[in-house]
Amino acid sequence: MVGAVMVDYCFQPNWNKFFISTGVEYLSENLAHEQATSTSNYNCMLWTAGAGFVWKFAKNFYLAPHVAFTVRVSGDSKVNVSSYSQSIHAFQPEGGFFLCRQVFRPDRF
């Protein structure tokens, strides 16, 4: 289970060009190991910050490549499943693409 609250800010009107983003994520997950019969649960809170570029490729559709990093601010740092353990990274870089559709026009509010 993942829950997130993110805020994005675009530097140009109409969602064009560069943007920055920040927010928090809550993770609650069961972890298993292929050689263990039990599972373990872990929970952690992450802070995320990133930036990207918004490209409009069709009417009301946008592609936004981005880079970000997450920092674990609270929760489990290690999970044990039977005799196996997994560390939860304190700092994690990430990247990807958002595919977005504009559903309302900010200039009408």
Disulfide bonds with the S-S distance in Angstrom:
none
